[in-house]
Amino acid sequence: MVRIGRQRLELVAWGRFALDVEVAVYGTVVLLTVLAVAEDDGVEDFVTAAQVVVGPLVATFAAHLFASVLAAVNEDRALPSGRRFRSLTAHAAQYLLLAVPPLIVVGVYALAGIGGREGPTEALDLVGDLGLLLLVVLGGVGGWRALRRWWAALLGASVAFVIGLIVIILRILIEH
C-alpha cells in the first residue's frame, strides 16, 4: 500500500516493479475497447497496430496526470510541489508501461513476419487475448487483497472476466 497525498494505492508488486491495480484495470479496459473498435476498421500494417496500442494509453496518461494535478491543486489550494508533481507523473506513467507488453507482441510479429498480410490483425488479436487474461488476474489479485479469501479472489477474477466479455460483445456488435 502506497500513498500519494491522501490517496491510498493498492499495488501489485513483482520484485521492485509495482503496478497500481486500479491503473492497470483502467488502462487494460481502455486498450481492449480501442482494440475492439480498431480491429473492425482493419489494421493494415504494424505501424498502425503500434499506434492503436500507444495512442489510447498516451491519451489516458495525459488525462490521468491532468486530473491528478487538478485534484492536488484542489486539495492543497496551490500548485503541487516539484516532488508531488513527480510523484503524480510517476503514478500516471503506469499507463505508458501498460503499452510495453503489447508493443513487444506487435514487434515480434513484425520482425518475424508472422501472419503475412494478416499479421498486424493477428498480433492485436493476441494482445486482446492477453489483455483479457491480465484483467482476470488483476481481478483475482484485487479480490484476494480485499478480503484475503479464495472466494474473493475467484469473485474478483469472475467480475473482471465479465467486464472483458462486455468488451468482446462490443467488438461483435461493431463487426455486425
N, C-alpha and C positions, 0 to 999 in steps of 0.2 A: 504494500500500500504506500502510495506517494502522495504528497500534497503539492498543488500549485495554487498559491493563495489559499482560499478557503475550500477549494475543490479537492476531493479525495479521489484518487485514481486507482483502479484495480488493474494490476499488471500481470501479464503472463511473461515469465522470465525463462530464457534459455541461456544459461551462463550469464554473461554480462549484458546480453541483449534483452531488453524488456519492452513489451508492447502493451499499450493500454487496450483492454478488451473492448471498450466502447468504441474507440477509434477504429480498431480492426473490424468490428462488425459493421459500422457505418461505411467505412471505405470499401469493404468487400461487397456489401449490398449495392452501393453506388456503381462499382465496377461491373458486377453481374448484370445490373439493369442496363447500363450502357452497352455491354456486350450483346445483350438480347436485342436491343434496337439496331446496333451496328451490323450484326450478322444478317438481319433481314434486308438491309440495304446492300449487302455484299461487301466483302473486303477484297480488294483487287491485288494488293501487294503487301509485303512485310512492313514497309514504312508506314502504310496506313494502319496496319494491325498494331504497330507500336504506338502510333498516335492515339488509337482508340483506347489503349491501356493508359498512357501517360496523361492525356488531356483531362479526363474527369478527375483524376487524382490530384493533378496540379490545381485545378479549379477548386476542389474540395479543400485542399491545403490552404489556399489563399482565403477562402471563405471562413474556414475554421480559425485561422490566425486573426483575421479581421474581427470576427465575432468575439474571440477571446480578449483581444485588446480593448474592444468596446466594453466588455464586461469588467475588465480590470479598471478601466477609467471610471466606470460607474461605481465600482466598489470602493476605489480609493479617492475618487474625485480629483484625480491628477493622472497625467500620463504615466505609464509604467516605467519603472527604473530600467536601466540597461540590463541588469541581472534578470529582472522579471520578464522583460521582453525576450531575452534569450531563452528563458525557460518556456515561455509561451510558444516561441518559434520551434524549439526542440520538440515540444509536445505535438504541435501541428505537423511537423515534418514526418511524423509516423505515417501520414497519408502517402507521402512520397516513397517511404520504404516499402509500402504495400505494392508498389509498381515493380519492384525488383524481381520477384519470382516470375510474374507473367512475362516480363521482358526477357528473362532467361529462356523461358519456353519459346517465345517468338524467335529469339536469336538462334536457338538450337535448330528449330525448324528451318529458318532461313539459311543458316550455314550448311546444314546437312542436306538441304534440298528435299526435305520430307514433304510428300503430298503433291508435288508438282504444282499445277495451277491452283489447286485447292489447298495448298499448304497454309496460306495465311488464315483461311477459314478453319481448317483443322486445328491449327495452333490455338486460335481463340476458343474453339470448342473445348480443347483440353484445359485451357485457362479457366473456362467456365466451370468445368467439372471439378478442377482443383479448388476453385473458389467456393463451390458448394461444400466440398469436403472441409475446407478451412472453417466455413461458417458453422458446420456441425460440431467441429472440435471446439471452437470458441464458445458455442452454446453449452457444451458439456463442461468446459472449464468454468464458465460463469456460473452454471448451476451448482457445481461442486464447491466453488468458492463461497457461494451464498449460504449454503446450509451444511456443507461437509457430509452429505449423504449421497449414496449411489443413485437413489431415485431422483434426486435433484439434478444430478449430472445428466441422467437419462432424459429428464423432462426438459432441461435446457437444450440438450442436443436435438431433441424432437421438435421443439419450438423453432429452433434455428433451421432445421430441415424443412419445416412448413414454410418458413419465410423464403427459403431457397426455391421451394416448389411454386410459390407465388410468382417469383421471377421467371421460372420456367413456363408457367401458364401464360405470363405476359408475352414471352417470346412466341409461344404457339399462337396466341391471339393476333400478334403482329404479323406472323407469317401467313395467316389465312385471312 
